[in-house]
Amino acid sequence: MRGRGAALLIGMRAGERRAEAAQDQQQQQQAAQQQAYEQGKQEAQQPKPAAAPAAGGTDVTAQLANLNQMHQSGALTDEEYAAAKKKLLG
């Protein structure tokens, strides 16, 4: 009987160590996920570099469309829209 008790105790301790190792691994994965989340959050808050003007004036067309959309949504007054359009077109 003594041998079975000792084997049982050894098996229980080995199981506990495996459970602790699995828990440690899970905590490390969670920490890595949290770090990646925070890094992505910081990158999302950083301003994006301005796009280079495309050949053929398509950038001006896109900017005019953007100005028009802002004007229609009420983000720009008539005066602001006219001034921005004049500046864009030269």
N, C-alpha and C positions, 0 to 999 in steps of 0.2 A: 504493500500500500504506500509505503514511503516513496518509492520511485515514481508512482503515478502522481502523487501530490507535487513532487519536485518538478516533474515534467509539465504539469498543469501550470505551476507558478512560472516556469521559464517561458512557456507558450504565451501566458498572459502578458508578461513583460515585453516579449517580442512584439506582440500585437499593439501594446501601448506605444512602443517606439515607432512602429509603422504609422500609427494614427497621428502621432506628434509630427513625424516627418511629412505626412500628407497635409497636415494643417499648416506647417511652415511653408510648404510649397504653395498652398492656396493663398496664404497671406502675401507671399512674394509676388504672385501673379496679380493679386488685387492692387498691390502697391505700384506695379508696373503699369497696369491699366489706368490707375489714377494719375500717374505721371504723364502718360500719353494724352490723357484727357486734358490736363492742365496745359500741356504744351500746345495742343491743338487749339485750345481756347485762346491762348496768347497769340498764336499765329493768326487766328481769325480776327483779332482786334487790331492787328498791325495794318496800316494803310497799304493798299496794293499799288504797285508802280503803274504809272500812267502808260497807256498803250501807245505804241508808236503810230504816227499817222500812216494810214494805208495809201498806196499809190492810187492815183485817179480821183482823189477828192472824196472818197467814200467816208473818210473820217469826218469831214465837214458835214456831209449829209446826215451822218449818225448824230452829230452834235446838234444840228438843227432839229432833228426829230426829237431829241431829248429835251431841248429848249421848248419846243412846241408842247410836248407832253407835260412838262412842268408848268407851263403857262395855263394849259387847259385844266390842270388839277388845282390851280389856284396857288401854287407854290411861288409863282412869279407874277407880279403886277404887270399891267400893260407897259408901263414905263421901263420896268426891269427887263422885260422880254425884248422890247425894242432896242434897248441899249446893248444887251447881250448879243442879239442878232446882228446889230451893226458892227460890233467889235469882232464877231466871228467872220463876217463877210468882208470886213476891211473897210 
